[in-house]
């Protein structure tokens, strides 16, 4: 499990996995080992993630409490990433804010995605596109909006 702030990735796992290193490189953030007791309330956590082998992560997701899925936005953004976010934090909400700031219409926007964390953005855009390698959930969604 990772706790992510605006500046770093914190993990209580002493054995840093290749998936953790991949996330660190992807988001250009350092990784810090901290025990759970050392991850205090003064850390402004913006996202938590479970990262592991796909098969194991599937089992973790199946056991994830339903009441937490209702309170937070949860998504499997890749076979080895399960993200838990503030319920208002989504690419769709970010795109809505950008549309408003730039004074654009949704029909002027095209969004392209491949993972579950792209779904809200694809649904907001006037034209939503699932990439060829997209997750099945993305491909099954209504990608083209009117």
VODOPA-616950 format. One record per residue: residue in one letter; x, y, z of N, C-alpha, C in turn. Coordinates in steps of 0.05 Angstrom, whole numbers, plus 5000, padded with zeros to 4 digits. Layout:
// residues N
PT  type   n.X   n.Y   n.Z  ca.X  ca.Y  ca.Z   c.X   c.Y   c.Z
PT     a     X     Y     Z     X     Y     Z     X     Y     Z
...
END
This chain:
// residues 146
PT  type   n.X   n.Y   n.Z  ca.X  ca.Y  ca.Z   c.X   c.Y   c.Z
PT     x  5017  4977  5000  5000  5000  5000  5018  5025  5000
PT     x  5011  5044  4984  5025  5069  4982  5008  5092  4991
PT     x  5019  5111  5004  5007  5137  5010  5022  5157  4993
PT     x  5007  5172  4977  5020  5191  4958  5013  5219  4965
PT     x  5033  5236  4968  5029  5265  4973  5035  5279  4947
PT     x  5034  5305  4947  5041  5320  4923  5071  5318  4916
PT     x  5087  5309  4936  5116  5309  4933  5130  5282  4933
PT     x  5116  5262  4943  5130  5236  4946  5111  5213  4949
PT     x  5123  5189  4946  5108  5164  4950  5119  5152  4975
PT     x  5101  5145  4994  5108  5133  5019  5099  5104  5019
PT     x  5116  5085  5027  5108  5058  5028  5118  5045  5054
PT     x  5102  5027  5065  5110  5013  5089  5123  4986  5082
PT     x  5127  4981  5056  5139  4956  5047  5170  4960  5045
PT     x  5185  4946  5061  5214  4948  5060  5225  4938  5033
PT     x  5212  4918  5022  5221  4907  4996  5207  4923  4973
PT     x  5220  4942  4963  5209  4960  4942  5206  4943  4917
PT     x  5181  4941  4907  5175  4925  4884  5181  4940  4858
PT     x  5184  4926  4836  5188  4939  4810  5164  4956  4803
PT     x  5140  4949  4812  5116  4965  4807  5118  4992  4821
PT     x  5129  4992  4845  5133  5017  4860  5153  5035  4845
PT     x  5175  5023  4837  5195  5038  4822  5183  5049  4796
PT     x  5167  5033  4782  5154  5042  4758  5137  5066  4763
PT     x  5120  5066  4784  5103  5088  4791  5120  5113  4798
PT     x  5142  5109  4812  5160  5131  4819  5171  5145  4794
PT     x  5180  5129  4775  5190  5140  4750  5168  5153  4734
PT     x  5145  5140  4733  5122  5151  4718  5114  5178  4727
PT     x  5113  5182  4753  5104  5208  4764  5127  5226  4774
PT     x  5152  5217  4770  5175  5232  4777  5175  5241  4806
PT     x  5171  5221  4824  5171  5226  4852  5189  5207  4867
PT     x  5202  5216  4889  5218  5198  4905  5201  5179  4921
PT     x  5213  5156  4929  5199  5137  4945  5212  5138  4973
PT     x  5195  5139  4994  5205  5138  5021  5193  5115  5036
PT     x  5210  5100  5050  5200  5079  5068  5193  5092  5094
PT     x  5168  5087  5103  5159  5096  5130  5141  5074  5141
PT     x  5143  5068  5166  5125  5050  5179  5097  5063  5179
PT     x  5076  5048  5183  5049  5059  5184  5047  5080  5206
PT     x  5061  5075  5229  5061  5095  5251  5074  5121  5243
PT     x  5093  5119  5225  5108  5144  5216  5092  5159  5195
PT     x  5071  5147  5184  5055  5161  5164  5033  5176  5180
PT     x  5040  5198  5190  5023  5213  5209  5003  5231  5194
PT     x  4985  5243  5208  4964  5260  5197  4975  5285  5184
PT     x  5000  5293  5190  5011  5317  5177  5019  5312  5148
PT     x  5019  5287  5139  5023  5282  5111  4997  5288  5096
PT     x  4998  5305  5076  4974  5311  5061  4972  5291  5038
PT     x  4959  5269  5044  4956  5247  5025  4935  5253  5005
PT     x  4943  5252  4979  4924  5258  4958  4913  5233  4944
PT     x  4928  5211  4948  4919  5186  4936  4932  5163  4951
PT     x  4918  5141  4953  4930  5116  4962  4928  5095  4940
PT     x  4946  5077  4940  4946  5056  4919  4955  5030  4931
PT     x  4943  5009  4921  4953  4982  4926  4967  4974  4900
PT     x  4991  4964  4903  5007  4957  4879  5018  4929  4884
PT     x  5012  4911  4865  5022  4884  4867  5017  4869  4841
PT     x  5025  4843  4841  5019  4826  4818  4989  4826  4813
PT     x  4982  4824  4788  4954  4826  4779  4936  4806  4794
PT     x  4944  4781  4796  4928  4760  4808  4923  4766  4838
PT     x  4944  4774  4852  4941  4781  4880  4924  4805  4884
PT     x  4928  4825  4867  4913  4850  4869  4883  4845  4865
PT     x  4876  4827  4847  4848  4820  4842  4836  4810  4868
PT     x  4850  4793  4883  4840  4783  4909  4837  4806  4929
PT     x  4855  4825  4930  4854  4847  4948  4829  4864  4941
PT     x  4824  4869  4916  4802  4886  4907  4775  4872  4915
PT     x  4774  4846  4912  4749  4832  4919  4743  4834  4949
PT     x  4763  4837  4965  4760  4839  4994  4757  4868  5004
PT     x  4761  4888  4986  4760  4916  4993  4732  4923  5003
PT     x  4729  4935  5026  4703  4940  5038  4684  4957  5020
PT     x  4660  4949  5017  4640  4963  5001  4635  4991  5010
PT     x  4635  4995  5037  4630  5022  5047  4652  5042  5039
PT     x  4676  5032  5036  4698  5049  5027  4696  5055  4997
PT     x  4686  5036  4981  4681  5041  4953  4660  5062  4949
PT     x  4641  5064  4968  4620  5084  4966  4631  5112  4974
PT     x  4649  5112  4993  4660  5137  5003  4682  5149  4985
PT     x  4698  5132  4973  4720  5141  4957  4717  5132  4928
PT     x  4731  5145  4910  4732  5135  4882  4754  5114  4881
PT     x  4747  5090  4872  4766  5069  4869  4768  5060  4840
PT     x  4791  5053  4831  4794  5044  4804  4820  5027  4801
PT     x  4819  5009  4782  4842  4994  4775  4854  5008  4750
PT     x  4874  5023  4754  4885  5039  4732  4905  5023  4714
PT     x  4913  5000  4723  4929  4982  4707  4926  4954  4720
PT     x  4936  4933  4708  4933  4907  4720  4945  4905  4748
PT     x  4965  4922  4754  4978  4921  4780  4975  4946  4797
PT     x  4956  4964  4790  4950  4987  4807  4921  4988  4814
PT     x  4915  4991  4840  4888  4996  4849  4889  5022  4865
PT     x  4875  5043  4855  4877  5070  4867  4852  5076  4883
PT     x  4856  5090  4905  4835  5100  4922  4839  5130  4925
PT     x  4819  5145  4915  4821  5174  4914  4797  5188  4927
PT     x  4800  5214  4931  4778  5231  4940  4756  5227  4919
PT     x  4731  5225  4927  4709  5220  4909  4706  5241  4887
PT     x  4716  5265  4892  4714  5287  4872  4738  5288  4854
PT     x  4759  5272  4859  4783  5273  4843  4781  5254  4820
PT     x  4778  5265  4796  4777  5248  4773  4787  5264  4749
PT     x  4795  5250  4728  4803  5263  4704  4779  5277  4691
PT     x  4755  5266  4695  4731  5278  4685  4726  5305  4698
PT     x  4728  5307  4724  4725  5332  4738  4746  5352  4730
PT     x  4771  5343  4726  4792  5360  4718  4787  5371  4690
PT     x  4776  5354  4672  4769  5363  4645  4747  5383  4646
PT     x  4727  5378  4663  4705  5398  4666  4715  5425  4674
PT     x  4734  5425  4693  4746  5451  4702  4761  5464  4680
PT     x  4776  5449  4664  4791  5460  4642  4772  5471  4620
PT     x  4751  5457  4615  4731  5466  4595  4720  5493  4604
PT     x  4713  5495  4629  4702  5520  4640  4723  5542  4638
PT     x  4748  5536  4647  4769  5557  4647  4775  5567  4619
PT     x  4775  5549  4599  4781  5557  4572  4756  5565  4556
PT     x  4733  5565  4569  4708  5573  4557  4702  5557  4531
PT     x  4704  5531  4534  4700  5513  4511  4673  5498  4516
PT     x  4664  5486  4494  4640  5468  4496  4651  5440  4497
PT     x  4636  5422  4510  4644  5394  4511  4647  5382  4483
PT     x  4631  5391  4464  4633  5380  4437  4659  5387  4423
PT     x  4674  5406  4434  4700  5414  4423  4723  5397  4434
PT     x  4716  5379  4453  4737  5364  4467  4738  5335  4458
PT     x  4762  5325  4455  4767  5297  4449  4784  5286  4472
PT     x  4777  5263  4483  4793  5250  4504  4799  5222  4495
PT     x  4824  5214  4499  4833  5187  4492  4843  5173  4517
PT     x  4835  5149  4521  4845  5135  4545  4846  5105  4541
PT     x  4859  5092  4561  4862  5063  4560  4857  5049  4586
PT     x  4855  5064  4608  4852  5052  4634  4828  5063  4649
PT     x  4820  5049  4670  4796  5057  4685  4796  5085  4695
PT     x  4820  5095  4701  4822  5123  4711  4817  5143  4689
PT     x  4814  5134  4664  4808  5152  4641  4778  5153  4635
PT     x  4763  5135  4647  4734  5132  4640  4718  5158  4644
PT     x  4721  5171  4667  4706  5195  4671  4713  5217  4651
PT     x  4737  5219  4643  4746  5239  4624  4734  5232  4596
PT     x  4734  5207  4589  4723  5198  4563  4694  5205  4562
PT     x  4680  5201  4584  4651  5206  4584  4644  5236  4583
PT     x  4662  5253  4594  4658  5282  4593  4662  5293  4565
PT     x  4681  5284  4552  4689  5295  4526  4667  5291  4505
PT     x  4666  5310  4486  4648  5308  4464  4654  5283  4447
PT     x  4679  5276  4445  4687  5252  4431  4706  5237  4449
PT     x  4697  5214  4459  4713  5197  4476  4723  5173  4461
PT     x  4749  5167  4463  4761  5146  4447  4775  5126  4465
PT     x  4770  5101  4461  4784  5080  4475  4807  5070  4457
PT     x  4831  5069  4468  4854  5060  4452  4851  5030  4447
PT     x  4865  5021  4427  4864  4992  4420  4872  4974  4443
PT     x  4890  4983  4459  4900  4967  4482  4884  4974  4508
PT     x  4862  4987  4506  4847  4996  4529  4835  4972  4545
PT     x  4831  4977  4570  4817  4958  4587  4789  4952  4576
PT     x  4780  4928  4580  4754  4920  4570  4732  4939  4580
PT     x  4733  4947  4605  4713  4966  4616  4712  4992  4600
PT     x  4735  5001  4590  4736  5026  4575  4724  5020  4547
PT     x  4732  4998  4535  4722  4992  4508  4691  4988  4508
PT     x  4680  4977  4530  4652  4973  4531  4636  4998  4537
PT     x  4650  5019  4547  4635  5044  4554  4627  5058  4528
PT     x  4608  5075  4531  4599  5091  4508  4620  5112  4503
PT     x  4637  5108  4484  4660  5127  4480  4652  5152  4464
PT     x  4636  5149  4445  4629  5173  4429  4605  5187  4440
PT     x  4608  5212  4449  4586  5227  4460  4575  5247  4440
PT     x  4551  5256  4444  4539  5276  4426  4542  5303  4437
END
